[in-house]
């Protein structure tokens, strides 16, 4: 049987086609970006010329929770167009005992097969493997039971192809999470003091007068640093706006997140453009001053929302460079300002189909700034498995022009 074929398109993209079940199981770590432990993984096949998307992973449920878990997984997959599904169950839940002669989690597999069949989306393969490791023996849940031995997932055609494009497969989800860990704590503290000083030096905000009034604009007292920091993080005493929710820019409300004027926003845009130009050139060396100026710039929600456009086209070199910049800022920026690059990182990862990194980034943003509106909305979209393409409207409604030409 021909298990794997490759084809290079006119645009340089490499397509890897896999037909052997063992090769498909070995592809799971690369599709998820990390090696999963005991899990149920669903691969949605769009057809011969379409990619496998989405790839949905969940912990193995307790037998009493299987009906609800199966229903939720099937609903998540059916939100996407597709021609078929592969079910891969890895290992077994602690305490699970398979009946004699049965493959572990036989009931869960057949619930999924039945539900997909009722929905008109056939299950091409339903497979079980004790772990994803070269030499592990896999089996099939279908009546005509296939079985085989896994190849070394580090030496497959897909692994080689992904390595040539710079994509990394991590040993665990924890390894992916550690990518977002803060760098030197002393440097974070130093930048926090610098941000506090910058916030304390923010100019006072004009309070607009009534239309037709001859009075000169008054000025509000400078906001407290705590309020200013909340404003910078995308939240204040008023509801923050997202790309889909324009703020009321005429209301004179204390330290609201929309108080930056056009001149300040223009300066912030210049700071971001310069950083993106360096990122595209491969320069991610950020001084303390760079981090602070970018943190202040991204605290301007008009600028932050325009940065959503850097995620398009997903996976292309400019978008990859921008995503790397957001990741570096997540690691180097103090809370709560860290929330803004974190939400940009999550949006970029979501748009290119990396749900694992997207979830970690949104959680990081919410840890830095609980209640961050855009992070909450995107986290909900991700938890409901909304297709990445549906998010494009967020960036489509923004003015672009941030990336170097």
PyMOL commands that set and color helices and strands:
alter all, ss='L'
color gray80, all
select helices_A, chain A and resi 21-32+63-78+106-118+153-155+157-164+173-178+185-200+225-232+262-280+288-298+301-311+317-332+338-351+355-368+373-383+388-396
alter helices_A, ss='H'
color red, helices_A
select strands_A, chain A and resi 4-8+14-18+39-45+52-58+84-90+123-129+137-140+147-149+206-207+218-219
alter strands_A, ss='S'
color yellow, strands_A
deselect
rebuild
show_as cartoon
